[in-house]
Structures are given as C-alpha cells and as structure tokens.
Amino acid sequence: MTLEWLKQAGEQLGATVKDRREGQLEEEEECPTILILDHAEINRRLLRSMLRTERYRILEARHPNEALALIRNEPVDLVILDLVLTGMSGPEFCRALKSDRRSQLIPILMLTSVQGAENEIEGIESGADEYLLKPVHPAVLRSRVRAMVRHKLAINTLEEAESILFALAQAIEQRDAYTAGHCERLACYSVAIGMALGLPRTQLLALHRGGFLHDIGKISIPDAILHKPGPLTAGEWALVKRHPIKGEEICSEMKSLRPVLPIIRSHHERWDGSGYPDGLRGKQIPLVARILQLSDIYDALTTARPYKPALTPSEALGILTEQAKRGWRDPELVEVFGELHRAGVIDNSRAMFPHWPELTSPSLHAGSAVFAAAD
C-alpha cells in the first residue's frame, strides 16, 4: 500500500462526502429521517399530516424502548416526542438518547400541552433541543423542524469528514501487516488508564480518538523510508520526526478534534526533554499524550515485528520501568500502568469496553481514588 494510494483514497472519500452533501435532499434515500414518538396514534397522525408537504422519511414509535431500538438500527436526523410518554417520561428518554455517544447528536423537539416554565426547564435540561407548547401551529412546527434538520445535516457532514480521517489513519496502519489492530488496542489501553485516573469524559474521548489518529502524519512519509530495513540517514530521520507536526496540521481544521491535537503532536516527547518535535519535559507534556505514549510503547513491545519477536507483558513492563529510571517516561504514570496491568485491566480493556464510552467498569471507578495522579 503506497503513499500515492492513500492520497487517492483521501481524494475519493472527499469527493464522496461532497457528492452526498450536494445531493442530500435530491434522492429519496437521502431524505432526512424524522422519528415521531407518541403513545397516541392520533397525535402521530396529526404530526405526520403537518409534515407531509416536506420531503421527509417518517418513522413512528409508540413506546420509548421501541424508539431506542429504531434509533440503533436506522439513521435518524430528528426525534419529535411528547413530554408525557408511557414506560418512561420524555425527559428520561432525552437523557437516555443524549447519554449514548452514538445518538447524542440527534436533535430532539419536545411537545407538550402541559403549561409551566418548570416543565420547559426540565425538558431542555434533560437534552431536548427545542420545546413547543400544544396546540402547535403547522407553519411554526415545519419551520422549527427545517432548522433542526439543517443543523443535523451539517453535523452529518462533519462526522463524514471525521470518518475520512479515521479511514486514512487505519489505511496507514494497514500499510504494515505487523501493526494490524495496533490502533484499536492503543485506544482501549489508553481509555482504561484514563478511566482509572478519573479523567473527564472529554479527555477519555480524546484518548480513544488519539489511539487511531496519533500517527496519521505518517501519510507524509514515503514507504521507502517508513519500511527501510537499515538505519535512516539524518535527512530521513528528520522527515520522520516531523510526522507529529504533519498529523496536527491534518486534524487542526476540525474543531471536534482539538482535544486530540496534543496527543498527535506530543506522543513522542520524553520526560527528560529529549523527545520530539518540541523537546517538552516533565508535565509540560500533556497528560493525555503521556498516557497514549505508554500504551503505544507497551503494544509495540508485546507484538511481533519484522525486527524482533513479541516480548512477554512482564518483559515489556520491565523495559517501561527501566525507561522511567533513565528519565524517558513519567515515573508515576509508569507505576500506575504497572498496577493496572497486574490487576488485569490493560490486557482485558477491549473486552471491558465493547461499546466505550457507553459501558463503564465499576472496578476501574473503584480504583480511581488510588490512581488519582492526573494533572
């Protein structure tokens, strides 16, 4: 797999996103999907009637669990629901939807005939994006729905752009058969450490994404250098050392990836300042970068490469400890890593978080006080 192939793949994926955006409302399969959740059929029928002049694909659900199942299996661009539902309340449904990473960006329009500012406050605070009192004027409903759908389609475009970057990152990984699965393992190891340290969810998500995107800058390195069997020349090594900067440049235009940029740029820094590209030392190196760095080194040591066999976990931990003594790694973080590994957290992290970050492990949170070494 060559650098030229990767560039062509990026251009093709970019063209696909552009075509989808331009034809978003032209093809039937691209019509925005609206899910109406209401236990009363007459209410669902009325809403469908109000929206019939627009080009929407309408789904209906009577119960919240039915709606959640639909959302798991269908691309939904907007949910319209009543404050009062059967099985769970409207606010409870909103919290369930917004707490799941896979559905948290779906906008919610809440309707109710119950007067009172406290109900509106509860609805908005639970995750509803808009709140309308019944009876709703059809023109007002259509206007709100159009605005919310436009916003969701813009978000979809950003998500597709993110998907392009992740696809390129995984394509880079596949350039080397020996690194297959490396990014996924890194993401899981790093999230497990971050959870044990009690890091906030935004940083956990950055660690997860950083596992896949940390080396995306290697797209700028020719295969002849990246897979050179012998020592690199000074010029070749200088080019390799620039890949964190190139990676940061690639991802810097996306606001949603800003928390990942410190990981991309600084995961090759060393505790004593001898790393690259900026020569940061100690806690100048962002904590998330230090976490991913340990995961990266551990995975490299415990997997076979063309130039070495796989080391045992104990041997890998011994090398990390030795590097901490040399001043290359954060000694406190290496100690935490060792404790988590001996507790079985590191090597079982992929099984512990099959749908991270929706599922969490009580055992990790129980140990967060012990491992509260976060900056």
N, C-alpha and C positions, 0 to 999 in steps of 0.2 A: 504494500500500500504506500503510494508515494505522496509527497507533499502536493504535487500537481493535482492528484486525485482528490485530496482533501479540499483544495481550493475550489475545484469544480463542484464538489458536493455542497460546499457552502453556498456557491452561487445558485445551484439548483434549488436548494432549500429556501434561499431568499426569494427566488422567483416564485416558488410555490406559495409562500406567505403573501406576496404581492398579489398574485392572481386570486387567492382566496379572499383577500381584503376587498379587491375591486369588484368581485362577483358575489359579495356577501349576501346581497338581497335579490340577486338576479335569478338564482337557481332555487328550485323548490327545496332541495335538501339543505340549502344554506339559510332558509328562513329561520329567524330566531325562534327558539322554543320557549313557551311560557307554560308553567305548571300552575294550575288553579287548585288550591287545597281548601275544601269546604265540605262539611258533612251534609249540607243541604243541597240536593240536586237543583232546586230552583235557583239558588244563588249562583251555582256554577254555570247554569244555562244563561242566566242574565249577563254574567261577565263575558261569556263566550259571544253573546249577541252584541255586546258593546264593542268587542274587538274584531268583529267579523269583517269590517272594512279595511283592516290592516292585513299584511301578509305575515301571519304568524302560524307556527305549528303549535297547537294547543294540546296539552296533556291535562288529565283530571285525576284527582285523588280525593277519596272521602275521609281517609284516616291518615294521621301523621306518619305512621310506620309504612303505609303504602307509598306515601310521597317520598320518604327517605330511600325506599327500595328503588323507586323510579329514578331518583337523582343519582344513585350509584350506577345505574345501567344506561342512562340516557343523558345526552348533553343538554343541560337546562340553562337558559340565559336569564330567566326571571321567575320568581315564585310570587304568586298573589295568594294571600291567605287571610283568614278571619282571625280576629283576636281570640274568639271562643271556638275551640275545637273539641273533638271527642278523643279521649285517650291521653292527651296532653294539651296544655294551653298553647296559644300562639307564641307567647314569649319563650316557653320551653322549647318549642320547635325551632325558633330562631337561634337559640343558644346551641342546640344540637347541630344545626347546619353550620353555624359560624365557628364551632369548635373543631370541625374537621377540616384539615388542610385542603382536602380535595374539593370541598364545596364552599369554603369560606368566602370566595369572591362572587358567589351568586347573589345578585341583589334581591331584596325582599320588599314587597309592597304589602303593608298590613292594612286591612279594612276593618271597621267596627261601627256598630250602631250605639255603642256604649259611650256616653259623654263623660268628660272628666280629664283634666290635664294629667292626673296621675296615671291613667291608662296609656296615654300617649308617651309619657316619660318612660314607663315600663317597657312599652313596645320598642322604642328607639334604643334604650339602653340594652335590651336583650339582643339587638342586632338587626332590627328592621331598618331599612334604608329610607323608606317613605311611609307615611301614616295618613290615611284619609278616612273621614267620617262618612258613614252612610246616611241618607242616600247619596250616591256618587253621581255627579253629572257625567254623562258619557264622554263629552269632549275633554273634561278635566282628566278622567281616567286614561283616555287614549294619549293625551299629552304627557302625563307622568310616565306611562309605560314606554312611550317612544324615547323619552330622555334616558330612562334607566337602561333600556336595551342598547341605545347608542353607547352608553358608558361601558356596558358589559362587552360589546363587540370590540371596543378599543382595548379593553383588558385582554380579550382573547388574542388580539394581535401581539400584545406584549408577551403573553405566555408562549405564543408560537415562536417569537424571536428568542426567548429563553430556551425553548426546545431545540432551536437550531444550534445554539452554543453547546448545549449538553450533548447533542448528537455529534458535533465536531469533537468534543472532548473524548467521547467514547470511541470515535474513529481513530483518534490519536493513540488511545490505549491499545486498540487492536492492531496498530502498526507493528506491535511486538507481541508475539504469541505468549511470551513468558509473563506478560503483565495482565493477562486476561483476568477480570474480576478484581483487579487491584483497586480501582476507584470505589467500587461498592464496599469493599472491606474497609477502606480508609474512612468512608463516610460513617459506617456503623461503629468502628472503633472510636472515632472522634466524638460522635454523639454520646456514646456510652460514657466517655471521660467527662464530657461537658455536663451531662446529667448528674454524674456523681459529684461534680464540683458545684452543682446548684446554679449553673448559668441560666440566664433568662432564655425564653423560647426563641427570640430573635437571633441570639448567638448560636443556639443549637441548630437552627435552620441554616445559618451561615456555615457552620461546620459540616452539615450534611451536604450542602451545595459545594462547599470547598473541596470535599473529597473527590468530586467529579471534575471540578474546574481548575484545580490548583496548577495543573501542568498544561493548560490549554495554550499557553505561549509557546510550547514546543512545536506548534504548527509552523513556526518561523525557522525551525532548524532542519536543514536537509537530511534525508535518510543517511547519506554517506557519512555525515558527522554523528548523527544520533546513534547509529549502529556500528560505528567504526571499531574494529576488533582491537586495534592497538592504541597507544597513548595519543591524546589530542595535542595538536600544536597550540602555541599560545593564542594564535588568532581564532582557532576553532573553540578553544575553551572560553575565550572572551565572548564569542557568539552564544555559547550555551548559557553562560552566566546572565545573559540578557533576557532569557525566556520568562522570568517573573515579571519583568517590566512590560514585555510584549503582551503577556497574559492580562495584566492590569489594563493596558490600553484597549484590548479587545472587549473587555467587560465593562469598562468605565462609563460607557454611554447609557447603560441601563440602570436606572435608579434602584430598581428592585435588587440589584446585585451589589450595591455599595457595601453592605456589611461583609461581603465575601472578598472584597478587594485587598484588605490587609492580609488575608490568608494567601491569596495568589502572589502578592508581592513579597511577603516576608517569610515564607515557609522554608527558605534556605539560609536564613540568618542563624548565627551561632551565639550562644550565651556570652562568650568572651569577646564578641565583636569581630570574629574572623570570618563570618559568613558573607553572603552577598544577597542582593545587589547594593545595599546601603550601609553595611557594616554596623548595624544596630547591635547593642549589647544589653544584657540583662532584661529588665522589664520594659525597656524601650521596644522590645519585640512584642507585638500584640499577643495576648494570651491565646487567642484562637489559632494564631499561626504556630505557636509553640506546641499546642495540643496536636494539630494536624501533623506537624513535623515528627513527633514521636510515633504517631500511628504509621506514617509513611516509612520511617526507618525500620520499625518493627516488622511491617509487612514485607519490605524488601529483604530483610534478613531471614525471614521464615518461609520464603518462597524460593524455588529453584530458579536460577538464571543461567544463561549460557556460560558465564564465567565462574559459577560457584554452585554448590549444592545448597539445598534448604537447610538452615540451622534449626535446632530444636528451640522451643519457646524459652527454655532456661538459658540456652546459649545466647539468644537474642537479648534477653533481659540483662545478662551479664555484660554484653557489649554496650547497651544503653547506660548501665551503671558506670562502666569504665569511661565512656564519653562524658558523662556528667562530672566525673573526677577530673578529667582533662580540661573542663571548662567549656565544653561544646554545647551541653544541654542544661536546661533548667533542672537543678538537682531536686527541688521539691516536687516538681511535676513528674520526674522520673520515679520518685518514691511512690507517688500516688498511682502512677501507671502500674508499677510492680504490685501494689496492694490489690488493685482491681484485677490484675491478671491472676494473681493467686486465688482470688475469690471467684474466678471463672467468668467474670463479666466481659473481658475483652474477647476471648475466643468464642463466646456464646452470644455476642452482641447482635449478630444478624438474626438469630432465632428469637432473641428477646424483643426486637423491634421490627416485626414483619411489616408494619404499616406506619412506621415512625412518621410524624410525631404524635399520631392519634393514640397509640398504645404506649404506656409507660410502665416501668418496672418498680414496684414498691421497694424491692431490695436496694435499688440504686438510690431512691429518695431517702431511705432509711440511713444510708451511709453518707448522705450529703453533708451532715454536720462534721463527720470525721474528716472528709476530704474538702473542707471549705477553704481551699487555698487559692481561690480565684482572686484576681486583682480587684 
